[in-house]
């Protein structure tokens, strides 16, 4: 992909600030609807309709950061980045858990970041949210806006699961709103070593195709569930049966 020029990047930033600000204002702290009161058909339709704007909001932020990385160009060894560009790479490296060498190799860091600072298709996000939250009706979804079964490991950070085994210390994370839940889920897929294979699949798709498919990326989520292959099979089947791709 040809890097963005500084002029085109500035245009992207302006358009983003105008359209994205209003979207975030309306989404932030919006309570999770009572999906349990709906029929099966209405529940699915309204769950998808409710969650899509949250997914697009989070993915839009990622697209903007990726565009800024791409605008730097691949030849940072021959053309060292200025201080603003160095700060961008350092900030994203910290955000996406990429270790910088001493002295920093900004070209290598940029390349690693391009494998992490990338979107997750809405189809995959929707179905994982549906599976992990029982279509938004689970206790963790209703009381803690946790749609993806995400865990945390600091005492008091969430809910203690009833089936937690002896010696385990994890909790099910609690979020202020769904927007934070979606962002944390995307960050998890984009940074955790368990999902490196998903990121590898995405990188290949990005270099060979214009389509990043949720069905394809699902093959990299074996570690998301103890059910592994059965879980991945169900995710892919649900994406197809709900005509999401």
Secondary structure as GFF3:
##gff-version 3
##sequence-region A 1 245
A	DSSP	alpha_helix	6	27	.	.	.	ID=ss1
A	DSSP	three_ten_helix	35	37	.	.	.	ID=ss2
A	DSSP	alpha_helix	40	71	.	.	.	ID=ss3
A	DSSP	alpha_helix	83	95	.	.	.	ID=ss4
A	DSSP	alpha_helix	106	114	.	.	.	ID=ss5
A	DSSP	alpha_helix	122	133	.	.	.	ID=ss6
A	DSSP	alpha_helix	139	144	.	.	.	ID=ss7
A	DSSP	beta_strand	151	152	.	.	.	ID=ss8
A	DSSP	beta_strand	158	159	.	.	.	ID=ss9
A	DSSP	beta_strand	171	173	.	.	.	ID=ss10
A	DSSP	alpha_helix	178	191	.	.	.	ID=ss11
A	DSSP	three_ten_helix	193	195	.	.	.	ID=ss12
A	DSSP	alpha_helix	196	208	.	.	.	ID=ss13
A	DSSP	alpha_helix	214	218	.	.	.	ID=ss14
A	DSSP	three_ten_helix	222	224	.	.	.	ID=ss15
A	DSSP	alpha_helix	229	241	.	.	.	ID=ss16
###
